[in-house]
């Protein structure tokens, strides 16, 4: 994080990143439960 971002944008970006990783984890979790 070289340049500071406005709180709103930073929070949104973090939330999107967490949501994306959560979706990837849930896909993996489904495969694990089904396999």
C-alpha positions, 0 to 999 in steps of 0.5 A: 500500500504505497498510497493511502486511500479514502476509507470508503474505497479501501473498505470496499476493496478489502470487502471485495477481496475477502468476498472473492476469496470466500467464494473461491474457498466455498467452491473448494469446500463444495468439491471437498464435501462432494468428493 
